[in-house]
Amino acid sequence: MIASVSGSVAALGPDSAVIEVGGVGMAVQCTPGTLAELRMGEPARLATSLVVREDSLTLYGFADEDERQIFELLQTASGVGPRLAQAMLAVHSPDALRLAVSTGDEKALTAVPGIGKKGAQKLLLELKDRLGRPLGTVPASRGAVAAAVPGWQEQLHAALVGLGYAAKEAEDAVAAVAPQAEAVVADGGEPQVGALLKSALQSLNRAR
């Protein structure tokens, strides 16, 4: 198993990064929050999980070991593959998922694309004794990720499309959170992709 990769960031895409390790570029699938913390040409270290299929080898990357552990634990539930586990971590931090499962917060799970009411109920039942209690005193939020690089609209749109939404739905969601991003800019800050993604998913969930 490849437990981690360290090296220079050679490329960044909507849902993946290429980390150059010993002269070899390793493609790593990442959540928008993790990608927002990476910078082209700068060193990076990602905890990783290798998913082996008959026709593919896919490396998933995470900001830390805790995210990697939760990613793997989520897949012990029936019907949860790596893509859905990654989508859950794109919406919620590890501690937020622990809190949701430990308190039976069905609404938090249905905020994830691909999880309906019945699916959320099933996951809460199966994961109840697997994730443990939140580690921090306050549940971590995806709004706490590093500031996004310029071009938050393109990054957010690409992230939503990568999570399975149609281009038009993604455009509407980007427009819905634009005032939030503009308020941050007006205060001299930079819009955070993680925070905007969470708001965009909430707006899409309300629209259904």
CYANA upper distance limits for C-alpha pairs under 8 A (distance plus 0.5 A):
  1 MET  CA     49 SER  CA      7.81
  1 MET  CA     50 LEU  CA      6.81
  2 ILE  CA     48 THR  CA      6.91
  2 ILE  CA     49 SER  CA      7.02
  2 ILE  CA     50 LEU  CA      6.75
  3 ALA  CA     47 ALA  CA      6.44
  3 ALA  CA     48 THR  CA      5.55
  3 ALA  CA     49 SER  CA      6.69
  3 ALA  CA     50 LEU  CA      8.48
  4 SER  CA     45 ARG  CA      7.55
  4 SER  CA     46 LEU  CA      6.03
  4 SER  CA     47 ALA  CA      4.75
  4 SER  CA     48 THR  CA      5.28
  4 SER  CA     49 SER  CA      8.31
  4 SER  CA     61 GLY  CA      8.40
  5 VAL  CA     19 ILE  CA      7.87
  5 VAL  CA     21 VAL  CA      7.57
  5 VAL  CA     45 ARG  CA      6.21
  5 VAL  CA     46 LEU  CA      6.00
  5 VAL  CA     47 ALA  CA      7.17
  5 VAL  CA     48 THR  CA      7.48
  6 SER  CA     19 ILE  CA      7.64
  6 SER  CA     20 GLU  CA      8.30
  6 SER  CA     21 VAL  CA      6.90
  6 SER  CA     43 PRO  CA      7.74
  6 SER  CA     44 ALA  CA      6.17
  6 SER  CA     45 ARG  CA      4.80
  6 SER  CA     46 LEU  CA      7.06
  7 GLY  CA     19 ILE  CA      6.21
  7 GLY  CA     20 GLU  CA      5.80
  7 GLY  CA     21 VAL  CA      5.68
  7 GLY  CA     22 GLY  CA      8.32
  7 GLY  CA     43 PRO  CA      5.74
  7 GLY  CA     44 ALA  CA      6.10
  7 GLY  CA     45 ARG  CA      7.16
  8 SER  CA     19 ILE  CA      6.17
  8 SER  CA     20 GLU  CA      5.86
  8 SER  CA     21 VAL  CA      7.89
  8 SER  CA     40 MET  CA      8.22
  8 SER  CA     41 GLY  CA      6.06
  8 SER  CA     42 GLU  CA      5.81
  8 SER  CA     43 PRO  CA      4.75
  8 SER  CA     44 ALA  CA      6.55
  9 VAL  CA     17 ALA  CA      7.65
  9 VAL  CA     18 VAL  CA      6.54
  9 VAL  CA     19 ILE  CA      5.24
  9 VAL  CA     20 GLU  CA      6.87
  9 VAL  CA     38 LEU  CA      7.73
  9 VAL  CA     39 ARG  CA      7.11
  9 VAL  CA     40 MET  CA      5.63
  9 VAL  CA     41 GLY  CA      5.55
  9 VAL  CA     42 GLU  CA      6.22
  9 VAL  CA     43 PRO  CA      6.69
  9 VAL  CA     44 ALA  CA      7.08
 10 ALA  CA     17 ALA  CA      8.07
 10 ALA  CA     18 VAL  CA      5.84
 10 ALA  CA     19 ILE  CA      6.12
 10 ALA  CA     20 GLU  CA      6.52
 10 ALA  CA     25 GLY  CA      7.84
 10 ALA  CA     40 MET  CA      6.64
 10 ALA  CA     41 GLY  CA      6.50
 11 ALA  CA     17 ALA  CA      6.06
 11 ALA  CA     18 VAL  CA      5.44
 11 ALA  CA     19 ILE  CA      7.80
 11 ALA  CA     40 MET  CA      6.90
 12 LEU  CA     16 SER  CA      6.70
 12 LEU  CA     17 ALA  CA      4.99
 12 LEU  CA     18 VAL  CA      6.98
 12 LEU  CA     35 LEU  CA      7.98
 12 LEU  CA     40 MET  CA      7.62
 13 GLY  CA     17 ALA  CA      6.42
 14 PRO  CA     32 PRO  CA      7.95
 14 PRO  CA    155 GLN  CA      6.91
 14 PRO  CA    158 ALA  CA      5.86
 14 PRO  CA    159 ALA  CA      6.42
 14 PRO  CA    162 GLY  CA      7.78
 15 ASP  CA     29 GLN  CA      6.44
 15 ASP  CA     30 CYS  CA      6.16
 15 ASP  CA     31 THR  CA      6.87
 15 ASP  CA     32 PRO  CA      7.13
 15 ASP  CA     35 LEU  CA      8.09
 15 ASP  CA    158 ALA  CA      8.33
 15 ASP  CA    159 ALA  CA      7.17
 15 ASP  CA    162 GLY  CA      7.16
 16 SER  CA     27 ALA  CA      7.22
 16 SER  CA     28 VAL  CA      5.92
 16 SER  CA     29 GLN  CA      4.80
 16 SER  CA     30 CYS  CA      5.69
 16 SER  CA     31 THR  CA      8.32
 16 SER  CA     35 LEU  CA      7.81
 17 ALA  CA     27 ALA  CA      6.28
 17 ALA  CA     28 VAL  CA      5.84
 17 ALA  CA     29 GLN  CA      7.12
 17 ALA  CA     30 CYS  CA      7.60
 17 ALA  CA     35 LEU  CA      7.70
 18 VAL  CA     25 GLY  CA      6.24
 18 VAL  CA     26 MET  CA      5.75
 18 VAL  CA     27 ALA  CA      4.96
 18 VAL  CA     28 VAL  CA      6.62
 19 ILE  CA     25 GLY  CA      5.99
 19 ILE  CA     26 MET  CA      5.71
 19 ILE  CA     27 ALA  CA      7.11
 19 ILE  CA     28 VAL  CA      7.96
 19 ILE  CA     44 ALA  CA      8.24
 20 GLU  CA     24 VAL  CA      5.85
 20 GLU  CA     25 GLY  CA      4.76
 20 GLU  CA     26 MET  CA      6.64
 21 VAL  CA     25 GLY  CA      6.67
 21 VAL  CA     26 MET  CA      7.47
 27 ALA  CA     59 LEU  CA      7.47
 28 VAL  CA     58 THR  CA      8.01
 28 VAL  CA     59 LEU  CA      5.60
 28 VAL  CA     60 TYR  CA      5.76
 28 VAL  CA     61 GLY  CA      6.05
 29 GLN  CA     58 THR  CA      8.10
 29 GLN  CA     59 LEU  CA      6.67
 29 GLN  CA     60 TYR  CA      5.06
 29 GLN  CA     61 GLY  CA      6.26
 30 CYS  CA     34 THR  CA      6.58
 30 CYS  CA     35 LEU  CA      6.77
 30 CYS  CA     60 TYR  CA      6.55
 30 CYS  CA     61 GLY  CA      5.68
 30 CYS  CA     62 PHE  CA      6.97
 30 CYS  CA     86 GLN  CA      8.23
 31 THR  CA     35 LEU  CA      6.79
 31 THR  CA     62 PHE  CA      8.21
 31 THR  CA     86 GLN  CA      7.12
 31 THR  CA     87 ALA  CA      7.94
 31 THR  CA     89 LEU  CA      7.62
 31 THR  CA     90 ALA  CA      5.69
 32 PRO  CA     36 ALA  CA      6.55
 32 PRO  CA     90 ALA  CA      6.96
 32 PRO  CA    155 GLN  CA      8.42
 32 PRO  CA    156 LEU  CA      8.49
 32 PRO  CA    159 ALA  CA      6.69
 32 PRO  CA    193 VAL  CA      7.51
 32 PRO  CA    194 GLY  CA      7.13
 33 GLY  CA     37 GLU  CA      7.39
 33 GLY  CA     90 ALA  CA      7.16
 33 GLY  CA    142 ARG  CA      7.53
 33 GLY  CA    145 VAL  CA      6.46
 33 GLY  CA    146 ALA  CA      8.17
 33 GLY  CA    193 VAL  CA      7.14
 33 GLY  CA    194 GLY  CA      5.48
 34 THR  CA     38 LEU  CA      7.55
 34 THR  CA     62 PHE  CA      6.92
 34 THR  CA     63 ALA  CA      6.23
 34 THR  CA    145 VAL  CA      8.31
 36 ALA  CA    145 VAL  CA      7.96
 36 ALA  CA    146 ALA  CA      6.83
 36 ALA  CA    147 ALA  CA      7.33
 36 ALA  CA    148 ALA  CA      5.61
 36 ALA  CA    149 VAL  CA      7.39
 36 ALA  CA    193 VAL  CA      7.24
 36 ALA  CA    194 GLY  CA      8.26
 37 GLU  CA    145 VAL  CA      7.78
 37 GLU  CA    146 ALA  CA      5.95
 37 GLU  CA    147 ALA  CA      7.90
 37 GLU  CA    148 ALA  CA      7.82
 38 LEU  CA     42 GLU  CA      8.11
 38 LEU  CA     44 ALA  CA      7.46
 45 ARG  CA     63 ALA  CA      8.30
 46 LEU  CA     61 GLY  CA      6.04
 46 LEU  CA     62 PHE  CA      5.88
 46 LEU  CA     63 ALA  CA      6.12
 46 LEU  CA     64 ASP  CA      7.12
 47 ALA  CA     61 GLY  CA      6.17
 47 ALA  CA     62 PHE  CA      5.60
 47 ALA  CA     63 ALA  CA      6.93
 47 ALA  CA     64 ASP  CA      6.02
 47 ALA  CA     65 GLU  CA      6.14
 47 ALA  CA     68 ARG  CA      6.88
 48 THR  CA     59 LEU  CA      7.00
 48 THR  CA     60 TYR  CA      5.89
 48 THR  CA     61 GLY  CA      4.95
 48 THR  CA     62 PHE  CA      6.59
 48 THR  CA     68 ARG  CA      6.99
 49 SER  CA     59 LEU  CA      6.31
 49 SER  CA     60 TYR  CA      5.73
 49 SER  CA     61 GLY  CA      7.17
 49 SER  CA     68 ARG  CA      7.18
 49 SER  CA     72 GLU  CA      8.31
 50 LEU  CA     57 LEU  CA      7.39
 50 LEU  CA     58 THR  CA      6.29
 50 LEU  CA     59 LEU  CA      5.05
 50 LEU  CA     60 TYR  CA      6.83
 51 VAL  CA     57 LEU  CA      6.42
 51 VAL  CA     58 THR  CA      5.70
 51 VAL  CA     59 LEU  CA      6.77
 51 VAL  CA     60 TYR  CA      8.12
 51 VAL  CA     82 PRO  CA      8.11
 52 VAL  CA     56 SER  CA      6.78
 52 VAL  CA     57 LEU  CA      5.32
 52 VAL  CA     58 THR  CA      7.08
 53 ARG  CA     57 LEU  CA      6.66
 61 GLY  CA     68 ARG  CA      8.07
 62 PHE  CA     67 GLU  CA      6.42
 62 PHE  CA     68 ARG  CA      6.38
 63 ALA  CA     67 GLU  CA      7.29
 64 ASP  CA     68 ARG  CA      7.17
 65 GLU  CA     69 GLN  CA      6.64
 66 ASP  CA     70 ILE  CA      6.77
 66 ASP  CA     94 PRO  CA      7.51
 67 GLU  CA     71 PHE  CA      6.58
 67 GLU  CA     89 LEU  CA      8.11
 67 GLU  CA     93 SER  CA      8.20
 67 GLU  CA     94 PRO  CA      6.45
 68 ARG  CA     72 GLU  CA      6.88
 69 GLN  CA     73 LEU  CA      6.68
 70 ILE  CA     74 LEU  CA      6.49
 70 ILE  CA     94 PRO  CA      6.84
 70 ILE  CA    131 LEU  CA      7.51
 71 PHE  CA     75 GLN  CA      7.26
 71 PHE  CA     82 PRO  CA      8.00
 71 PHE  CA     85 ALA  CA      6.15
 71 PHE  CA     86 GLN  CA      7.18
 71 PHE  CA     89 LEU  CA      7.92
 72 GLU  CA     76 THR  CA      7.58
 72 GLU  CA     85 ALA  CA      8.43
 73 LEU  CA     77 ALA  CA      8.21
 73 LEU  CA    130 ARG  CA      7.52
 73 LEU  CA    131 LEU  CA      7.46
 74 LEU  CA     80 VAL  CA      7.23
 74 LEU  CA     85 ALA  CA      6.43
 74 LEU  CA    127 LEU  CA      7.89
 75 GLN  CA     79 GLY  CA      8.37
 75 GLN  CA     80 VAL  CA      5.51
 75 GLN  CA     81 GLY  CA      6.08
 75 GLN  CA     82 PRO  CA      7.19
 75 GLN  CA     85 ALA  CA      7.01
 76 THR  CA     80 VAL  CA      7.80
 77 ALA  CA    123 LEU  CA      7.23
 77 ALA  CA    126 GLU  CA      6.51
 77 ALA  CA    127 LEU  CA      7.15
 80 VAL  CA     84 LEU  CA      6.38
 80 VAL  CA     85 ALA  CA      6.84
 81 GLY  CA     85 ALA  CA      6.65
 82 PRO  CA     86 GLN  CA      6.49
 83 ARG  CA     87 ALA  CA      6.68
 84 LEU  CA     88 MET  CA      6.71
 84 LEU  CA    114 GLY  CA      7.81
 85 ALA  CA     89 LEU  CA      6.98
 86 GLN  CA     90 ALA  CA      6.62
 87 ALA  CA     91 VAL  CA      7.00
 87 ALA  CA    112 VAL  CA      7.12
 87 ALA  CA    113 PRO  CA      7.66
 87 ALA  CA    163 LEU  CA      7.09
 88 MET  CA     92 HIS  CA      6.49
 88 MET  CA    109 LEU  CA      8.22
 88 MET  CA    112 VAL  CA      6.33
 89 LEU  CA     93 SER  CA      6.28
 89 LEU  CA     94 PRO  CA      7.44
 90 ALA  CA    142 ARG  CA      8.28
 90 ALA  CA    194 GLY  CA      8.37
 91 VAL  CA    111 ALA  CA      8.15
 91 VAL  CA    112 VAL  CA      6.89
 91 VAL  CA    142 ARG  CA      7.31
 91 VAL  CA    197 LEU  CA      7.89
 91 VAL  CA    198 LYS  CA      6.36
 91 VAL  CA    201 LEU  CA      8.42
 92 HIS  CA     96 ALA  CA      6.12
 92 HIS  CA     97 LEU  CA      6.52
 92 HIS  CA    141 SER  CA      7.15
 92 HIS  CA    142 ARG  CA      6.60
 93 SER  CA     97 LEU  CA      6.78
 93 SER  CA    139 PRO  CA      8.48
 93 SER  CA    140 ALA  CA      6.28
 93 SER  CA    141 SER  CA      6.28
 93 SER  CA    142 ARG  CA      6.41
 94 PRO  CA     98 ARG  CA      6.73
 94 PRO  CA    134 PRO  CA      8.43
 94 PRO  CA    140 ALA  CA      7.95
 95 ASP  CA     99 LEU  CA      6.58
 95 ASP  CA    133 ARG  CA      8.30
 95 ASP  CA    134 PRO  CA      5.26
 95 ASP  CA    135 LEU  CA      6.84
 95 ASP  CA    136 GLY  CA      7.53
 95 ASP  CA    139 PRO  CA      5.79
 95 ASP  CA    140 ALA  CA      6.18
 96 ALA  CA    100 ALA  CA      6.56
 96 ALA  CA    134 PRO  CA      7.82
 96 ALA  CA    139 PRO  CA      5.70
 96 ALA  CA    140 ALA  CA      6.39
 96 ALA  CA    141 SER  CA      7.30
 97 LEU  CA    101 VAL  CA      6.62
 98 ARG  CA    102 SER  CA      6.47
 98 ARG  CA    131 LEU  CA      6.24
 98 ARG  CA    132 GLY  CA      6.74
 98 ARG  CA    133 ARG  CA      6.17
 98 ARG  CA    134 PRO  CA      5.81
 99 LEU  CA    103 THR  CA      6.45
 99 LEU  CA    105 ASP  CA      8.39
 99 LEU  CA    133 ARG  CA      7.13
 99 LEU  CA    134 PRO  CA      6.28
 99 LEU  CA    139 PRO  CA      7.63
100 ALA  CA    104 GLY  CA      6.27
100 ALA  CA    105 ASP  CA      5.13
100 ALA  CA    106 GLU  CA      7.83
100 ALA  CA    108 ALA  CA      6.84
100 ALA  CA    109 LEU  CA      7.92
101 VAL  CA    105 ASP  CA      6.80
101 VAL  CA    124 LEU  CA      5.93
101 VAL  CA    127 LEU  CA      7.27
101 VAL  CA    128 LYS  CA      6.29
101 VAL  CA    131 LEU  CA      8.20
102 SER  CA    128 LYS  CA      6.61
102 SER  CA    132 GLY  CA      7.94
102 SER  CA    133 ARG  CA      7.13
104 GLY  CA    124 LEU  CA      6.64
105 ASP  CA    109 LEU  CA      7.59
106 GLU  CA    110 THR  CA      6.92
106 GLU  CA    117 LYS  CA      7.71
106 GLU  CA    120 ALA  CA      6.20
106 GLU  CA    121 GLN  CA      6.95
106 GLU  CA    124 LEU  CA      7.92
107 LYS  CA    111 ALA  CA      6.95
108 ALA  CA    112 VAL  CA      8.08
109 LEU  CA    115 ILE  CA      7.20
109 LEU  CA    120 ALA  CA      6.17
110 THR  CA    114 GLY  CA      8.44
110 THR  CA    115 ILE  CA      5.66
110 THR  CA    116 GLY  CA      5.89
110 THR  CA    117 LYS  CA      6.74
110 THR  CA    120 ALA  CA      6.65
111 ALA  CA    115 ILE  CA      7.98
111 ALA  CA    201 LEU  CA      7.15
111 ALA  CA    202 GLN  CA      6.99
111 ALA  CA    205 ASN  CA      6.79
112 VAL  CA    201 LEU  CA      8.09
113 PRO  CA    163 LEU  CA      7.32
113 PRO  CA    164 GLY  CA      7.80
115 ILE  CA    119 GLY  CA      6.04
115 ILE  CA    120 ALA  CA      6.60
116 GLY  CA    120 ALA  CA      6.52
117 LYS  CA    121 GLN  CA      6.83
118 LYS  CA    122 LYS  CA      6.76
119 GLY  CA    123 LEU  CA      6.65
120 ALA  CA    124 LEU  CA      6.60
121 GLN  CA    125 LEU  CA      6.86
122 LYS  CA    126 GLU  CA      6.73
123 LEU  CA    127 LEU  CA      6.26
124 LEU  CA    128 LYS  CA      6.17
126 GLU  CA    130 ARG  CA      8.43
127 LEU  CA    131 LEU  CA      6.92
128 LYS  CA    132 GLY  CA      8.30
134 PRO  CA    139 PRO  CA      7.32
136 GLY  CA    140 ALA  CA      7.94
140 ALA  CA    144 ALA  CA      7.89
142 ARG  CA    194 GLY  CA      5.61
142 ARG  CA    195 ALA  CA      6.19
142 ARG  CA    198 LYS  CA      7.54
143 GLY  CA    192 GLN  CA      7.46
143 GLY  CA    194 GLY  CA      5.80
143 GLY  CA    195 ALA  CA      4.26
143 GLY  CA    196 LEU  CA      8.05
143 GLY  CA    198 LYS  CA      8.02
144 ALA  CA    194 GLY  CA      7.84
144 ALA  CA    195 ALA  CA      7.66
145 VAL  CA    192 GLN  CA      7.38
145 VAL  CA    193 VAL  CA      8.26
145 VAL  CA    194 GLY  CA      6.35
145 VAL  CA    195 ALA  CA      8.02
146 ALA  CA    192 GLN  CA      7.11
147 ALA  CA    190 GLU  CA      6.42
147 ALA  CA    191 PRO  CA      6.72
147 ALA  CA    192 GLN  CA      5.08
147 ALA  CA    193 VAL  CA      7.51
148 ALA  CA    152 TRP  CA      6.92
148 ALA  CA    190 GLU  CA      7.28
148 ALA  CA    191 PRO  CA      6.68
148 ALA  CA    192 GLN  CA      5.50
148 ALA  CA    193 VAL  CA      5.96
149 VAL  CA    190 GLU  CA      8.44
150 PRO  CA    190 GLU  CA      8.41
151 GLY  CA    155 GLN  CA      6.94
152 TRP  CA    156 LEU  CA      6.38
152 TRP  CA    191 PRO  CA      7.27
152 TRP  CA    192 GLN  CA      8.15
152 TRP  CA    193 VAL  CA      6.81
153 GLN  CA    157 HIS  CA      6.54
153 GLN  CA    174 VAL  CA      7.06
154 GLU  CA    158 ALA  CA      6.55
155 GLN  CA    159 ALA  CA      6.57
155 GLN  CA    193 VAL  CA      7.82
156 LEU  CA    160 LEU  CA      6.74
156 LEU  CA    174 VAL  CA      7.40
156 LEU  CA    193 VAL  CA      6.84
156 LEU  CA    196 LEU  CA      7.92
156 LEU  CA    197 LEU  CA      6.88
157 HIS  CA    161 VAL  CA      6.76
157 HIS  CA    167 ALA  CA      8.23
157 HIS  CA    170 ALA  CA      5.97
157 HIS  CA    171 GLU  CA      7.02
157 HIS  CA    174 VAL  CA      7.03
158 ALA  CA    162 GLY  CA      6.48
159 ALA  CA    163 LEU  CA      6.78
159 ALA  CA    197 LEU  CA      8.36
160 LEU  CA    164 GLY  CA      7.16
160 LEU  CA    165 TYR  CA      6.27
160 LEU  CA    170 ALA  CA      6.19
160 LEU  CA    197 LEU  CA      8.19
161 VAL  CA    165 TYR  CA      5.34
161 VAL  CA    166 ALA  CA      6.62
161 VAL  CA    167 ALA  CA      6.72
161 VAL  CA    170 ALA  CA      6.92
165 TYR  CA    169 GLU  CA      6.64
165 TYR  CA    170 ALA  CA      6.73
166 ALA  CA    170 ALA  CA      6.73
167 ALA  CA    171 GLU  CA      6.67
168 LYS  CA    172 ASP  CA      6.75
169 GLU  CA    173 ALA  CA      6.71
169 GLU  CA    204 LEU  CA      8.06
170 ALA  CA    174 VAL  CA      6.64
171 GLU  CA    175 ALA  CA      6.74
172 ASP  CA    176 ALA  CA      6.67
173 ALA  CA    177 VAL  CA      7.00
173 ALA  CA    200 ALA  CA      5.55
173 ALA  CA    201 LEU  CA      7.96
173 ALA  CA    203 SER  CA      6.99
173 ALA  CA    204 LEU  CA      6.95
174 VAL  CA    178 ALA  CA      6.65
174 VAL  CA    200 ALA  CA      7.06
176 ALA  CA    200 ALA  CA      7.49
176 ALA  CA    203 SER  CA      7.71
177 VAL  CA    181 ALA  CA      7.02
177 VAL  CA    196 LEU  CA      6.98
177 VAL  CA    199 SER  CA      7.13
177 VAL  CA    200 ALA  CA      6.66
178 ALA  CA    182 GLU  CA      6.53
179 PRO  CA    183 ALA  CA      6.57
180 GLN  CA    184 VAL  CA      7.10
180 GLN  CA    196 LEU  CA      8.24
181 ALA  CA    185 VAL  CA      6.94
181 ALA  CA    190 GLU  CA      8.30
181 ALA  CA    191 PRO  CA      5.64
181 ALA  CA    192 GLN  CA      8.36
181 ALA  CA    196 LEU  CA      7.87
182 GLU  CA    186 ALA  CA      6.58
182 GLU  CA    191 PRO  CA      8.26
183 ALA  CA    187 ASP  CA      6.88
184 VAL  CA    188 GLY  CA      7.11
184 VAL  CA    189 GLY  CA      5.76
184 VAL  CA    190 GLU  CA      6.67
184 VAL  CA    191 PRO  CA      6.44
185 VAL  CA    189 GLY  CA      5.48
185 VAL  CA    190 GLU  CA      6.12
185 VAL  CA    191 PRO  CA      7.24
191 PRO  CA    196 LEU  CA      7.99
192 GLN  CA    196 LEU  CA      6.69
193 VAL  CA    197 LEU  CA      6.37
194 GLY  CA    198 LYS  CA      6.88
195 ALA  CA    199 SER  CA      6.93
196 LEU  CA    200 ALA  CA      6.47
197 LEU  CA    201 LEU  CA      6.61
198 LYS  CA    202 GLN  CA      6.80
199 SER  CA    203 SER  CA      6.78
200 ALA  CA    204 LEU  CA      6.79
201 LEU  CA    205 ASN  CA      6.57
202 GLN  CA    206 ARG  CA      6.74
203 SER  CA    207 ALA  CA      6.77
204 LEU  CA    208 ARG  CA      7.09
